[in-house]
C-alpha cells in the first residue's frame, strides 16, 4: 500500500501539469472554421483538454471489468499483472517521446514561496499594526517579499510579487469550497460501496458484483462528450451574455445538485 501511495502521488501530481504544458498558446485568436470565424480561447481549450483527459481516465477505469473477472475465475496475480503491463507500456511511451514534449524548467516550490509570503505578512502586520490600505491579511506582504536566489547564487527580487499575492488570495478564497469535500466524498464512496454490497446479495449471473461499480465510468464516457460538445458551449454563450460572473459557480452548483439527486435517488 505504501508503494501504491507513492506511485499514485507521483503520477497524479505530474501527469496533469505535463498535459497542460503541451498547450502553449496564451492569447485568444480568430480562426475560420467551416467558413465561420470563431474565437479560439486558450482557457476554454485547456478546459476541453482536461474534459477529454478525464474521459480517457474513465475509459481506463473500465479495465476493472477485465481484472475482476480474472480475479474471480483465474487468480489475483494475473489481475495485478495486467495493470503492471499497461503502466510499463505508458512509461515506455513517455521515454520514447520525451524529446517531443514541451517541458518547462522547475521554478521552485510554490509552497515555500507561500510560506515566505505568509511569514512576511505576519511580520508586517505585527510591526505596522492595522492599515486601512490593506483589505486582506496578505496585502501586508506586498512589495516586501524576501529575496530569492537565482542560478548564480545572487539574490534578486521578483517583479511580480504583488501579482503572486493577488493570485494567492484568489486561490485561498476558492479553496473554501474544499471544506465541504470530505462530506461529498463520504457520501459518494458510500454510494459505490453500497452498490457493490447490494449487488453481492443479488443474482448477477456469472458476473462478479464488483463489476457494477463500472456504471459510473460508463455514464461518464457517454456524457462527457455530450457536455463538452453540446451543453457547455450552449451554457457558455448564455452565461457569458447574461451572467458572466456566475460561470464557474453555476457549474459547481449544478454539479453538486445533480450529485445530490443521484445519491438520494
N, C-alpha and C positions, 0 to 999 in steps of 0.2 A: 504493500500500500504506500510505503514511503517513496519507492521508486516511481509508482504511478503518479503520486502527488507532484514530485519534481518534474516528471515528464509533461504532465498536463500544464503545470505552471509555465514551463519553458515554451511549449507550443502556443498556448493561448496568448501569452504576452508578446509574442513576436510575429505570429502569422498575420494578424490584422494590421499592425503597423507596416509590415512588409508589403502587403497588398495596397495599402493607402499610398505608399511612396511611389508606386508604379504610375500613378496619375499625377503628372507634374504641372498641368495647366492650372493657373491661379486666377485668371480673369475670364469673364464671360465673352463669348464670341458669337457672331451671327453666321449661321451656316444654312445653306439651301438644301433642304431635304425634300425630295419628290416634288420639286417645283415650288416649295413653300419655304419662306425664310423663317428660321427658328433660332432662338437664343439658346446656346449651349452653356448652361450654368455649371461651373465646376462642383459646387456644393451638391446640386441635385444629382450630378453624375456620380460622385462618390457615394451618395446615399443609395443610388441604384446598384452600384457595385457591391455594397455591403448587403443589400437585399438578396442579390443572387449568390453572394458568398454564404449567406445563411441558408439559402435554398440548397446549395451544394452540401452543406453540413448535414442537412436533414436527409439528403439523398444517401449520404454515407451512413446515417443512423439506421437506414433500412437493412444494413448488414446484420443487425441483430436477428432478423428473420432467419438468416442462414445459421448464425452461431448458436441460437437457442435450439434449433432442430438438430444440429450436430451434437450439441451437449446432451440432448435427450436420447438420441439414437446411436451415438458413437462414443464420444469421450470429451472430457474437459480440455485435455491438452491440445486436441485438434481445433477446438473452438477458440483457444487463445493463440494458436499458431497462425490462423488466418489474419487477424488484425496485425500481428507482428510482420507478416509478409507485406501487407499493404503499407504499413508505415515505413518499412525498409525501402519499398519502391518510391515512396514520397521523398525520402531522404536522397535517393539516387537522382531523382528529378531535380531537386534543389542543387545538388552538387554539380550536375551536368550543366544546368542553366545559370550558375552563379554569376557568370560574366555578362549575362543578358539583363540582369535585374538592375533597377535603379536603387542604389544603396546610399543612404546619407550617413555621414560620419556621426558617431555619438557626440552629443553636445553637452554631456554632463547629466547628472541626476536632477530631475525637477523636484524630487522630494527634498534633497539637500537645499536647493535654492528656496523652496517654500519655507523650510525651517529657518534659513537665514533671514528671510523677509519677516517672518513672524517674530523672531527674536528682536530684530531691529525695531519693529513696530512697538513691541513691549517696552523697549528701552526708551524710545522717543516719547511714548505716551506717559511713561513714568517720569521722565525728565521735564517735559514741557507742560504736562497737565492737559486738561481738556481744551481742544482747539475747535472753534466754530467752523473753521475751514475744512476740518476732517469729518466727513459724514460717516465714514466707515473706519473700523479699527485699523485696517491695513493701510489706510491713507497716511498714517504717521510714518510709514516706511518709504514713502515716495521720495525719490532723488537722494536717498540716504542708504542705499544698499552697500554692503561690504564689498570690497574689490574681489574679483576673481582672478585666477592665474591662467595665463594663456600658455601656448606650447613653448614659448621662450622663457617661461618662468618669470614673466614680467607682469605685475599687477595692472589690470585695466578695468575700467568701469563700463559696463554695458550701456548702450544708448537707449535701450528700450525697457528700462526699469519700470517706468510708470505704466507702460502698456502691459507688461507682465503682471503688475499688481492688479490692473483692471481685469485682465483675464482670470486671475486667481480669484478675485471677488465674484465674478460670474460663475466660476466653477464651484465655489463654495455654496453659492446660492442654489445652483442646480442640484448639488449633492443632497439637499434636504429631502428630495424625493426618495433617496435610498433608505431613509428611516422607516419607510413602510415596506421595503423589500423583504425583510425577514418574514413578515406576516403573509406576504404574497407567496413566497416560496414554500412556506409551511403548508398553505392550502393547496398549492399546485402539486407539490410532491405527494400529499395525501391523496389527491385525485388519481395520480398514477398508481400509487401503492394499492389503493382500494380497488382500482380497476383490475389489477393483477390478482388480488386476493379473491375478488368476486369471480373472476374467470377460473380460478382454481376449483371453485365449487360448481362450475357449470360443465355441461357436456360440450366440449370444444372439438371433439373428434380426435384426430391424430395430432393436432397442433398443440404445442406447449402453451400454457397460459401466459407466459412472458411475451408471446408474440403480439398480444392485444395492445401493448404499450406503443406499438408502431402506428396506431391510429393517428397519434399526434404528428409525426413527420409526414405521413401520407397526406393529411389535410393541409399541412404547410406547403408541401410540394405542389399542391393544386392551387392554393390561394395566394402564394407569394407572387407568381406571375400575374394573377388577376389584379392584385393590388398595385403592383409596380407598373403595369402597362395601362390599366384602365382607371382604377379607383383613385390612386394617388394623383395622377395628372389632373383628373376632374376636380378633386378636392383642392388641389393646389391653385388652380385657376380661380375657383370660387373663393377660397380663403384669402389669397393674395389681393383680390379685388375688394374684399369687404372687411376681413378680419385678419390682416397680415400678422398682427402681433400674437394671435392665438394659434398660429400654425402648428408648432410642435406641441404646445399644451393640449390642443384638441386631439392630437394623435394619441398622446399618453392617456388622456381622459377616456377616449373612445376604446382604446385597447384595454384599459382597466375595467370598464363596464362590460365589454364582451367577455373578458376572462371571468368576471364575477358571475355573469349569466351562465357561462359554461360550467363553472364549479357548482352553482346552485341547482342547475338542472340535472 
